[in-house]
Amino acid sequence: MVEDGTVLARAETDEADRLISADEPVAGLQLSCGGELPGTIAIPALLETVRKARRFGLKLARSIVAQDGMQSITAWIEVEPRRGGEGGCKIRFRNWQATPLPAESQEETDRYRAEIDRDLAELTAQIDAGQKLLAVESEAADLVALVALMREGIGRPWTDFVDIDGDSYRQPMHWRLLDGATLRVPGSERTWRARLFPQGKAGAPPVGFELALAAKEPLASPLASAGEAGEVQQSGARPGLVGRDLAPVLRQPIARIIANAETIRTRLAGPLADEYADYAADITVAGQHLLGLLDDLSDMEVVEAEEFSTAPDRIDLADVARQAAGILGVRAQERGIAIDAPRLGESQPAIAEFRRVLQILLNLLGNAIRYSPENSHIWIRLEDEETRARVIVADQGPGLSVEDQERVFEKFERLGRSGDGGSGLGLYISRRLARAMGGDLKVESAPGQGARFILEVPADLLASSASSPPPVEPKPMRPDDRPPRIPTSQPAP
């Protein structure tokens, strides 16, 4: 440091970008970042600058940011490649500034951990405010028996199907006591942990919960178990290559990639520069998209199988619609979108499979929330006509042209959209499900007029004639709250 009084520290690297010598405090930062001296540069921003300077043979000067676990460090560096084919670089550090890292918010940390628990879950279920099952999904081989029992017991408390460590009560305990509880599951040798995520407005009693079960140990032999999982499949069709062989094997590794990326992004594993946290966020989004695509491909194989059939039952479309609105209510509130669902007392008896109708309505509502403008409305309306019962999801989105109204139901069709996380299979699968139940799924729309997706299934004529529901008091509606009406000049498909 005799040439220039402004140089605070010097360092040198070799042709393999290894730090072979360094003054303090650079040497200390190298060790704090997990590196060695001599050893490959462990300071990400410094390594990137050295690589560029060496590759292009140019002297580079810039500001870098690094973290040593307790402080955020900003320094001005000058990196100059050695001449004459010697390889490596000389580095000079100037204006070294260190500031303490801000304390992590406990609320943010809890939210990040909840996201990780969701990604690691091998069983997810929707339950109502009384902890009664609405829907359940899992592809874990050792949960096949549990899933079958839960699907047969829709409407019963989820705690009826598991053994909770230390619990001697038959009825469900308060959800806060069950959140984080250790479970034993019939048919599984693994130990499980439950997480309950309340749904509804902040500060108000939960309207329902998302239940996630994550195993504390990995499955012993996923390849062998995948074949066993394929033996049990509701709705009469065995899964194909994706659902039987690929999905069970890929789901857990992808979920762990997402969880690890989230750990990095949220800095739970330690301090990290913003650009590297952004890289981890990209990995998370890509992993979540891949998981969604895997689910859609598995569903597509099921609905396209020749032997596919549904399990029809007497259901109330109004009740299913209210449950779908409750499940996606929080997502809608985040964008300021109001969902106007059927009111308590409204009823529309139908013959269909409960979980398949719920799956279709969740897809329709999810699309409406995704593509509707902020601070808009989504309406769910009921209709019946002789032997048919209908539920309509109407939004204030951009609408569809006549040409696009049939294309939107095609396989992998996204109408030119990109980056929205969709696979282009949701509506295709939903229409196949509707037709398998003896109904159909249609759309009425016009550009700039929003869209009305109409799910039609057989009506329950016996229930309709046996009892007539009490009249529902109409609630006042402002002019701008009315469902969009599609111009009659635009023919429906």
SVG drawing of the C-alpha trace seen along z (x, -y; Angstrom):
<svg xmlns="http://www.w3.org/2000/svg" viewBox="-92 -9 97 61">
<polyline fill="none" stroke="black" stroke-width="0.4" points="0.0,0.0 2.9,-2.4 2.0,-3.3 -1.4,-5.0 -2.6,-6.3 -6.2,-5.5 -5.7,-1.8 -7.1,0.0 -6.3,3.6 -4.8,5.7 -5.4,9.2 -4.2,11.5 -5.8,14.4 -4.5,17.1 -5.7,18.3 -8.3,20.5 -9.9,17.5 -8.4,18.7 -7.6,16.1 -3.9,16.7 -3.1,13.7 -5.2,11.0 -4.8,8.3 -7.2,7.8 -10.1,7.2 -10.5,9.0 -9.0,12.2 -11.5,12.2 -14.4,11.7 -13.2,14.6 -13.3,16.9 -16.6,15.5 -18.2,16.3 -17.1,20.0 -14.0,19.9 -10.4,20.7 -7.1,18.8 -5.7,19.8 -8.9,21.0 -11.6,20.2 -13.1,16.7 -16.1,17.1 -17.4,13.5 -19.9,13.7 -19.7,10.2 -15.9,10.2 -15.8,13.6 -18.0,12.3 -15.9,9.2 -12.6,11.1 -14.0,13.6 -15.1,10.8 -11.8,9.0 -9.7,12.1 -12.0,13.3 -11.9,10.0 -8.5,8.9 -9.7,5.5 -9.2,3.5 -12.6,3.2 -13.5,0.8 -16.9,1.0 -18.7,1.1 -19.5,4.5 -21.7,5.5 -21.1,8.5 -22.2,9.8 -20.2,11.5 -23.1,12.7 -23.3,9.6 -22.6,6.7 -23.3,5.5 -20.1,4.4 -19.8,2.0 -16.4,1.5 -14.9,0.0 -12.6,2.4 -10.2,2.2 -9.4,5.5 -6.5,5.7 -5.5,8.8 -1.8,9.7 0.1,9.1 2.3,11.4 0.2,14.6 0.8,14.9 -3.0,15.4 -4.8,14.2 -5.6,10.7 -4.4,8.0 -7.1,6.4 -7.2,3.2 -9.9,2.3 -11.0,-1.3 -13.8,-2.9 -14.6,0.1 -17.8,-0.5 -19.6,1.8 -23.1,1.4 -25.0,3.7 -27.6,6.0 -31.2,5.1 -33.0,7.6 -35.3,10.0 -39.0,9.4 -40.5,12.3 -43.7,12.0 -41.8,12.2 -39.8,15.2 -43.0,17.0 -44.4,16.4 -41.3,17.7 -41.3,20.8 -45.0,21.4 -44.2,21.2 -41.5,23.8 -43.8,26.1 -46.3,25.9 -43.7,26.9 -42.6,29.8 -46.1,31.1 -46.9,34.5 -50.6,34.2 -52.8,31.1 -56.4,30.7 -59.0,28.0 -61.1,28.0 -63.9,25.7 -64.0,23.6 -65.1,26.7 -62.1,28.6 -64.3,30.8 -62.8,32.2 -63.7,30.6 -61.1,32.0 -57.8,33.8 -54.9,34.5 -51.7,36.6 -49.6,38.8 -47.4,40.2 -47.3,44.0 -47.7,44.6 -50.7,42.2 -52.9,44.0 -55.0,45.7 -55.4,42.4 -56.4,40.5 -59.0,43.1 -60.5,43.0 -60.5,39.2 -62.3,39.0 -64.9,41.5 -65.3,39.4 -65.6,35.9 -67.5,33.8 -66.0,35.5 -63.2,33.9 -59.8,34.6 -58.5,35.6 -60.7,38.7 -58.3,40.2 -54.9,39.7 -53.4,40.4 -52.2,37.2 -49.3,37.6 -50.5,36.8 -54.1,36.3 -56.8,38.2 -59.7,36.3 -62.0,37.5 -63.3,34.2 -61.0,31.7 -59.0,29.5 -58.5,25.7 -56.6,25.3 -53.7,23.5 -53.1,26.6 -53.1,28.8 -50.8,26.6 -47.3,28.2 -48.7,31.4 -46.9,34.7 -49.0,37.4 -49.1,41.1 -50.9,42.1 -52.4,45.6 -50.5,47.4 -47.3,45.2 -44.3,45.9 -43.1,42.3 -43.8,39.6 -45.8,36.6 -46.2,33.0 -49.4,31.0 -49.6,27.4 -52.9,25.5 -53.0,22.2 -56.1,20.1 -58.1,18.6 -60.2,15.4 -59.8,11.8 -57.0,10.8 -58.4,10.3 -61.6,12.2 -62.3,15.9 -61.0,18.2 -63.6,19.3 -61.5,22.5 -58.0,23.9 -55.4,25.3 -54.0,28.5 -50.5,29.7 -48.9,32.9 -45.1,33.1 -43.1,36.2 -40.1,36.0 -38.4,38.8 -38.1,39.4 -39.9,42.4 -37.6,45.4 -38.0,46.5 -40.0,44.1 -39.6,46.2 -41.1,49.3 -43.9,47.4 -44.8,45.5 -46.2,48.7 -48.2,49.4 -49.7,45.9 -50.9,46.5 -53.1,49.4 -55.4,47.0 -57.0,44.2 -60.4,42.8 -62.8,42.1 -62.2,45.4 -59.0,44.7 -55.5,45.8 -52.8,43.1 -50.5,43.3 -46.7,42.8 -46.7,39.3 -49.2,40.1 -47.9,43.6 -44.1,43.4 -42.9,39.8 -45.1,37.7 -44.5,39.7 -40.7,39.8 -40.3,36.1 -42.7,34.4 -40.6,34.6 -37.2,33.6 -38.9,30.6 -40.6,29.6 -37.2,29.8 -35.6,27.7 -38.3,25.1 -37.9,25.2 -34.1,24.8 -34.5,22.0 -36.9,20.3 -34.5,20.7 -31.8,19.0 -34.2,16.3 -35.5,15.4 -32.0,15.5 -33.0,18.0 -29.7,19.7 -27.7,16.5 -27.0,13.1 -27.0,12.9 -26.7,10.1 -29.9,9.1 -29.0,10.3 -28.4,13.8 -31.7,13.7 -33.4,12.8 -31.8,15.8 -33.2,18.0 -36.6,16.4 -36.5,17.4 -35.7,21.0 -38.7,21.0 -41.1,19.7 -39.8,22.2 -40.1,25.1 -43.7,24.1 -44.6,23.9 -43.0,27.4 -45.1,28.8 -48.2,27.3 -47.5,28.7 -46.8,32.1 -50.3,32.0 -52.0,31.0 -50.2,33.7 -51.3,36.3 -54.9,35.1 -54.8,35.0 -53.7,38.7 -56.6,39.6 -59.3,37.8 -58.1,39.0 -58.1,42.7 -60.7,44.8 -61.9,46.3 -62.2,42.9 -65.5,42.3 -66.7,40.2 -68.5,41.1 -71.8,39.3 -73.6,38.3 -76.3,35.9 -74.7,32.5 -75.7,28.9 -74.0,26.7 -74.6,23.6 -72.7,25.2 -69.8,26.3 -69.6,22.7 -69.5,21.2 -66.7,23.5 -64.7,22.7 -65.2,19.0 -64.0,19.5 -60.9,21.4 -59.8,18.7 -61.1,15.7 -57.7,14.7 -56.1,14.7 -58.9,12.5 -58.6,10.1 -54.9,9.6 -55.9,8.0 -58.9,6.2 -61.3,8.5 -64.7,9.2 -66.3,12.6 -70.1,12.5 -71.0,16.2 -74.4,17.8 -75.9,16.7 -76.7,19.1 -80.2,20.4 -79.7,20.6 -79.6,24.2 -79.2,25.9 -79.4,29.8 -77.4,31.7 -76.0,35.2 -72.2,35.0 -69.0,35.9 -68.3,33.4 -64.6,33.1 -64.6,32.9 -67.1,30.0 -65.0,28.3 -61.9,28.9 -63.6,27.2 -64.9,24.3 -61.5,23.7 -60.0,23.6 -62.6,21.2 -62.3,18.9 -58.5,19.1 -58.5,18.0 -61.0,15.2 -58.8,13.9 -55.6,14.2 -56.9,12.3 -59.4,9.8 -58.3,6.2 -57.6,5.2 -60.6,3.9 -63.1,5.7 -65.9,8.2 -66.4,11.9 -70.0,13.3 -71.1,16.9 -74.7,17.5 -77.0,20.5 -79.5,21.5 -81.6,24.5 -83.5,25.5 -85.5,28.7 -83.0,31.5 -79.9,29.4 -78.3,27.5 -75.8,24.7 -73.3,22.7 -71.9,19.6 -68.6,17.8 -68.6,14.3 -65.8,11.8 -64.8,8.3 -61.7,9.4 -60.6,8.6 -63.0,11.1 -62.6,13.5 -63.2,13.1 -65.5,15.6 -62.5,17.4 -60.8,17.7 -63.9,19.1 -63.3,22.6 -59.5,22.4 -59.4,21.6 -60.5,25.2 -57.8,26.8 -54.8,28.6 -51.9,26.4 -53.7,23.3 -52.9,20.1 -53.9,17.6 -50.5,16.0 -50.1,15.4 -46.7,16.0 -45.2,15.7 -48.5,16.2 -47.5,19.6 -50.3,21.5 -49.9,24.7 -52.8,24.3 -54.4,27.5 -56.8,26.3 -59.8,25.6 -59.2,28.6 -59.2,30.9 -62.3,29.1 -64.3,29.6 -63.4,33.2 -64.4,33.6 -67.7,31.8 -68.6,34.1 -67.6,37.2 -70.2,36.2 -72.9,35.9 -72.6,32.2 -70.5,29.6 -68.4,26.5 -69.0,23.5 -68.1,19.8 -69.9,16.7 -67.8,13.6 -66.9,10.7 -63.7,8.6 -63.8,6.0 -67.0,7.4 -65.6,10.0 -66.4,13.7 -69.1,16.1 -68.0,19.7 -71.0,22.0 -70.6,25.4 -73.6,27.6 -74.4,31.0 -77.5,33.1 -80.1,31.7 -81.2,33.7 -84.9,33.8 -85.9,35.8 -84.4,33.3 -85.9,30.4 -89.4,31.8 -89.2,33.1 -88.5,29.7 -88.4,26.2 -85.8,24.0 -87.0,21.0 -87.0,17.7 -83.8,15.7 -84.1,12.1 -82.4,10.2 -79.5,8.1 -79.2,4.5 -76.9,4.2 -75.3,1.1 -75.3,0.7 -71.6,1.4 -72.0,4.6 -74.2,6.4 -72.7,9.3 -71.4,8.5 -73.9,9.3 -72.5,10.6 -73.9,8.9 -76.4,11.1 -74.6,10.2 -71.7,12.4 -72.8,16.1 -71.9,18.5 -70.0,21.6"/>
</svg>
